[in-house]
Amino acid sequence: MRFERTEIKTGIFFVVTFGLLLLVVLYLAAPDVFSKRKEFEIFFDNAGGLKPGAAVNLAGRKIGQVLSIESPVAKKVRPRPEMEVLAVLRVDANAKVFRDATARMVAYGLLAEVQIDFVRGNEESGLATSGDTFIGEREGGINDTANKAIKTLEPLAAAAEGTLKDLKVTVGTLNAFFGQGSDLQASIANIRKVGENLGNLTAKDAALAAAIENIKTLTGKLSSDDGSLLQAIAKLKDAADQLTAKQRLAETIDNLRSAAARLDRLLSGVEPQLRGTVRNVEQLTDTLKRQPWRVIWPTTKKYPEDSQPKPTPTPPPKPPRKKKR
């Protein structure tokens, strides 16, 4: 009888110990079993690496985990057409998750584990209750960052490509300008030839130096005391002195005055004839211009003086009669 009681006590102890151990394991592994929980639904446009069992945080503090993920969701259930992922969460009932909180999908840790974090909640909106629905936001990961970086760098790459093309064109132009057989080298060669020609022209035994020496010799002779220039000037001076001494200049002036008076008298006598000649020439040019045939039959030409009435000739005076004696 005593043996049976010992076995019963051993069995009861084993059962109690196993039960306590099971409770500890359940509490550590699934705390939801021993605490009051509430569930939320969050819609995302993309799961982005989110898995069931992922942690759910409130401002960085863990308050629950992801129960399930459904994708794609029926269109009639979606709050917006692009929201095709539904994640069901279970969190602590005492967690202060407000109705207007933002549910973000973020990556934490070295392994970049994707988690859900509730942030920016307003206390005035009230606490969210079990079954409430949120529209989640997804932070860009490495791929999104790489895509943004590529989109940002594309204009720079295009500009760099254009710059390289312009640089290539510039290098080609410089090669054409400074390269072998270019216009610049030909111009430099021409300048060098011009310099050599100038050097040859200005040398001591060159033609220019000889011409300058000849000009110097000629001017020296002209400007010397016995030179021809000074002799001609001396002769002109002597002639002027002679004209002044003999008063030939005054006589010349008188002769010019007499000649001018005779010319004036001659022109006064010829002036009427010149006027008649000019008038005849004007009439001839007018006839040639308007009635050229009148040159052949001049009798048909009428002049203004012909239309004027002719003066009546005065009869000669009668001789006086002789008186009869």
Wavefront OBJ file of the C-alpha trace (Angstrom):
o trace
v 0.000 0.000 0.000
v 2.858 2.290 0.832
v 4.381 1.574 -2.602
v 1.235 2.676 -4.381
v 1.078 5.968 -2.486
v 4.680 6.746 -3.483
v 3.928 6.122 -7.135
v 0.852 8.319 -6.991
v 2.838 11.166 -5.423
v 5.567 10.742 -8.035
v 3.010 10.846 -10.844
v 1.335 13.931 -9.408
v 4.710 15.663 -9.031
v 5.654 14.812 -12.598
v 2.350 16.103 -13.953
v 2.613 19.353 -11.979
v 6.216 19.869 -13.012
v 5.413 19.203 -16.667
v 2.453 21.569 -16.481
v 4.530 24.355 -14.960
v 7.260 23.814 -17.543
v 4.677 23.903 -20.321
v 3.227 27.118 -18.947
v 6.672 28.742 -18.825
v 7.447 27.677 -22.383
v 4.096 28.920 -23.632
v 4.529 32.201 -21.813
v 7.947 32.736 -23.319
v 7.124 31.491 -26.804
v 3.550 32.735 -27.144
v 2.784 35.485 -24.656
v -0.463 36.154 -26.506
v -1.968 33.125 -24.850
v -1.715 34.674 -21.365
v -2.461 38.329 -22.166
v -5.328 40.165 -23.753
v -4.694 41.068 -27.390
v -6.315 42.996 -30.240
v -5.973 42.620 -33.967
v -5.473 45.249 -36.684
v -5.489 45.093 -40.465
v -3.013 47.066 -42.565
v -3.066 47.492 -46.345
v 0.203 47.940 -48.270
v 0.940 48.388 -51.946
v 3.752 45.828 -51.705
v 4.753 43.281 -49.058
v 8.402 44.273 -49.535
v 9.928 41.300 -47.621
v 7.387 41.296 -44.755
v 6.839 37.803 -43.324
v 4.374 36.274 -40.802
v 5.808 36.492 -37.318
v 7.548 39.808 -38.000
v 7.630 42.191 -35.068
v 5.097 44.994 -34.699
v 6.433 48.066 -32.895
v 5.012 51.233 -31.406
v 7.556 54.039 -31.872
v 10.338 51.440 -31.923
v 9.035 49.282 -29.004
v 7.726 45.798 -29.739
v 4.014 45.388 -28.989
v 3.041 42.396 -31.133
v 3.656 40.447 -34.299
v 2.295 39.792 -37.776
v -0.175 36.901 -37.899
v -0.766 36.548 -41.640
v -0.210 38.217 -44.992
v -2.637 38.023 -47.901
v -1.726 39.082 -51.436
v -3.301 40.032 -53.753
v -6.483 41.211 -52.104
v -9.767 41.411 -53.999
v -10.263 44.819 -55.566
v -13.589 45.400 -53.835
v -11.853 45.068 -50.450
v -8.992 47.433 -51.205
v -9.290 50.992 -49.849
v -7.328 52.132 -52.893
v -6.625 50.318 -56.157
v -2.870 50.067 -55.583
v -3.253 48.586 -52.058
v -3.117 44.856 -52.876
v -1.436 43.461 -49.707
v -3.305 42.853 -46.441
v -1.357 42.171 -43.226
v -3.177 41.011 -40.052
v -1.478 42.056 -36.788
v -1.943 41.027 -33.178
v -0.763 43.544 -30.556
v -0.998 44.073 -26.827
v -4.386 45.402 -25.814
v -2.732 47.989 -23.559
v -0.583 49.408 -26.392
v -1.569 53.024 -27.097
v -2.078 52.778 -30.818
v -4.201 55.758 -31.898
v -6.634 55.772 -34.803
v -4.656 58.264 -36.898
v -1.293 56.593 -36.324
v 0.859 55.880 -39.374
v 1.859 52.258 -39.946
v 5.232 52.107 -41.631
v 7.032 49.082 -43.025
v 10.696 49.521 -42.089
v 13.874 47.420 -42.040
v 15.867 47.154 -38.793
v 19.138 45.515 -37.804
v 22.131 44.305 -39.758
v 20.032 41.712 -41.517
v 17.451 44.334 -42.506
v 14.530 42.466 -41.031
v 11.276 44.018 -42.198
v 8.969 45.106 -39.359
v 5.909 47.284 -38.849
v 6.113 50.394 -36.699
v 3.229 52.674 -35.614
v 4.321 56.343 -35.406
v 2.886 59.885 -35.314
v -0.297 59.082 -33.470
v -2.579 61.849 -32.130
v -4.135 61.247 -28.728
v -7.223 63.290 -29.612
v -8.195 60.731 -32.271
v -8.653 58.046 -29.587
v -7.257 54.529 -29.207
v -7.675 52.067 -32.035
v -9.886 49.077 -31.257
v -9.583 45.490 -32.411
v -10.529 45.142 -36.086
v -9.528 48.675 -37.125
v -7.921 49.090 -40.528
v -4.838 51.187 -41.398
v -3.237 52.183 -44.678
v 0.466 51.499 -44.390
v 3.475 53.234 -45.803
v 6.554 51.468 -47.071
v 9.961 53.022 -46.659
v 12.282 52.660 -49.580
v 14.814 49.914 -49.301
v 18.128 49.468 -50.998
v 16.486 48.847 -54.363
v 14.334 51.955 -54.075
v 17.343 53.989 -52.978
v 19.331 52.624 -55.902
v 16.507 53.470 -58.319
v 16.251 56.992 -56.940
v 20.015 57.375 -57.165
v 19.949 56.134 -60.766
v 17.147 58.544 -61.666
v 19.081 61.367 -60.007
v 22.297 60.458 -61.781
v 20.718 60.009 -65.217
v 20.627 63.785 -66.006
v 24.192 64.100 -64.721
v 25.281 61.197 -66.900
v 23.552 62.755 -69.927
v 25.217 66.106 -69.195
v 28.581 64.378 -68.748
v 28.099 62.550 -72.042
v 27.288 65.823 -73.796
v 30.343 67.428 -72.187
v 32.550 64.557 -73.373
v 31.198 64.944 -76.909
v 31.902 68.683 -76.829
v 35.351 67.978 -75.418
v 36.021 65.488 -78.205
v 34.971 68.073 -80.801
v 37.183 70.671 -79.102
v 40.150 68.302 -79.087
v 39.595 67.583 -82.790
v 39.461 71.310 -83.524
v 42.648 71.924 -81.546
v 44.379 69.073 -83.352
v 43.296 70.507 -86.688
v 44.511 73.956 -85.599
v 47.813 72.959 -83.971
v 48.484 69.614 -85.688
v 50.932 68.755 -88.393
v 50.256 70.664 -91.618
v 47.709 73.009 -89.989
v 47.081 76.636 -90.906
v 48.828 77.774 -87.729
v 52.051 76.040 -88.680
v 51.843 77.502 -92.180
v 51.296 80.986 -90.697
v 54.265 80.516 -88.361
v 56.416 79.446 -91.321
v 55.305 82.507 -93.301
v 56.071 84.787 -90.342
v 59.485 83.181 -90.079
v 60.113 83.821 -93.782
v 59.010 87.436 -93.400
v 61.404 87.830 -90.475
v 64.244 86.364 -92.509
v 63.442 88.702 -95.415
v 63.384 91.684 -93.065
v 66.706 90.570 -91.630
v 68.198 90.288 -95.115
v 66.708 93.651 -96.090
v 68.103 95.476 -93.065
v 71.548 93.892 -93.141
v 74.633 96.075 -93.517
v 75.280 95.106 -97.126
v 71.582 94.979 -98.108
v 69.877 97.143 -100.733
v 67.925 99.120 -98.137
v 71.089 100.116 -96.298
v 72.703 101.132 -99.581
v 69.643 103.227 -100.553
v 69.647 104.930 -97.154
v 73.340 105.673 -97.546
v 72.745 107.130 -101.008
v 69.915 109.330 -99.702
v 72.140 110.504 -96.891
v 74.926 111.360 -99.362
v 72.502 113.192 -101.680
v 70.980 115.246 -98.895
v 74.457 116.015 -97.630
v 75.433 117.359 -101.016
v 72.238 119.369 -101.338
v 72.604 120.892 -97.919
v 76.302 121.662 -98.191
v 77.541 125.237 -98.712
v 78.496 124.599 -102.340
v 75.519 122.379 -103.095
v 73.144 122.881 -105.997
v 70.141 123.559 -103.725
v 71.796 126.458 -101.965
v 73.063 127.773 -105.293
v 69.517 127.727 -106.761
v 68.176 129.526 -103.702
v 70.914 132.142 -104.026
v 70.046 132.682 -107.700
v 66.337 133.102 -106.855
v 67.255 135.614 -104.215
v 69.406 137.580 -106.680
v 66.560 137.578 -109.242
v 64.115 138.867 -106.639
v 66.544 141.582 -105.657
v 66.906 142.603 -109.293
v 63.117 142.761 -109.787
v 62.763 144.902 -106.734
v 65.632 147.191 -107.735
v 64.401 147.863 -111.293
v 60.706 148.101 -110.350
v 59.812 145.460 -112.905
v 57.109 144.093 -110.648
v 55.168 147.406 -110.723
v 55.467 147.560 -114.503
v 54.172 144.020 -114.804
v 51.148 144.900 -112.679
v 50.390 147.937 -114.877
v 50.628 145.805 -118.000
v 48.187 143.302 -116.504
v 45.726 146.052 -115.704
v 45.939 147.419 -119.272
v 45.371 143.949 -120.714
v 42.338 143.446 -118.446
v 40.819 146.769 -119.616
v 41.280 145.842 -123.287
v 39.717 142.446 -122.693
v 36.734 144.081 -121.001
v 36.167 146.393 -123.980
v 36.453 143.498 -126.390
v 33.873 141.457 -124.470
v 31.497 144.440 -124.358
v 31.558 144.613 -128.174
v 31.083 140.883 -128.678
v 28.328 140.445 -126.055
v 25.296 141.238 -128.365
v 26.531 138.757 -130.949
v 27.002 136.098 -128.261
v 23.467 136.624 -126.993
v 22.019 136.244 -130.522
v 24.046 133.080 -131.039
v 22.820 131.630 -127.743
v 19.197 132.446 -128.641
v 19.571 130.755 -132.069
v 21.025 127.652 -130.421
v 18.109 127.502 -127.964
v 15.595 127.753 -130.824
v 17.436 125.027 -132.769
v 17.419 122.642 -129.792
v 13.731 123.349 -129.158
v 12.903 122.626 -132.816
v 14.903 119.394 -132.779
v 13.130 118.340 -129.625
v 9.516 119.139 -130.591
v 9.333 119.505 -134.418
v 12.482 118.003 -135.958
v 10.991 118.061 -139.472
v 10.969 121.850 -139.333
v 14.717 121.727 -139.878
v 14.076 120.488 -143.432
v 11.107 122.895 -144.091
v 11.964 125.914 -142.036
v 9.266 127.976 -143.760
v 6.615 126.293 -141.658
v 8.356 127.282 -138.438
v 6.672 130.071 -136.588
v 8.505 132.223 -134.152
v 7.001 134.366 -131.438
v 8.174 137.569 -133.073
v 6.286 136.647 -136.271
v 2.968 136.694 -134.436
v 3.501 140.281 -133.284
v 1.877 142.937 -135.472
v 4.231 144.625 -137.833
v 4.596 148.325 -137.392
v 2.911 150.406 -140.114
v 5.537 152.188 -142.131
v 5.247 155.929 -141.964
v 4.986 157.545 -145.328
v 7.811 159.838 -146.258
v 7.022 163.485 -145.798
v 5.761 165.293 -148.850
v 8.030 167.925 -150.250
v 6.725 171.405 -149.773
v 4.980 172.969 -152.716
v 6.538 175.859 -154.348
v 4.543 179.039 -154.266
v 3.658 180.620 -157.530
v 4.825 184.101 -158.091
l 1 2 3 4 5 6 7 8 9 10 11 12 13 14 15 16 17 18 19 20 21 22 23 24 25 26 27 28 29 30 31 32 33 34 35 36 37 38 39 40 41 42 43 44 45 46 47 48 49 50 51 52 53 54 55 56 57 58 59 60 61 62 63 64 65 66 67 68 69 70 71 72 73 74 75 76 77 78 79 80 81 82 83 84 85 86 87 88 89 90 91 92 93 94 95 96 97 98 99 100 101 102 103 104 105 106 107 108 109 110 111 112 113 114 115 116 117 118 119 120 121 122 123 124 125 126 127 128 129 130 131 132 133 134 135 136 137 138 139 140 141 142 143 144 145 146 147 148 149 150 151 152 153 154 155 156 157 158 159 160 161 162 163 164 165 166 167 168 169 170 171 172 173 174 175 176 177 178 179 180 181 182 183 184 185 186 187 188 189 190 191 192 193 194 195 196 197 198 199 200 201 202 203 204 205 206 207 208 209 210 211 212 213 214 215 216 217 218 219 220 221 222 223 224 225 226 227 228 229 230 231 232 233 234 235 236 237 238 239 240 241 242 243 244 245 246 247 248 249 250 251 252 253 254 255 256 257 258 259 260 261 262 263 264 265 266 267 268 269 270 271 272 273 274 275 276 277 278 279 280 281 282 283 284 285 286 287 288 289 290 291 292 293 294 295 296 297 298 299 300 301 302 303 304 305 306 307 308 309 310 311 312 313 314 315 316 317 318 319 320 321 322 323 324 325
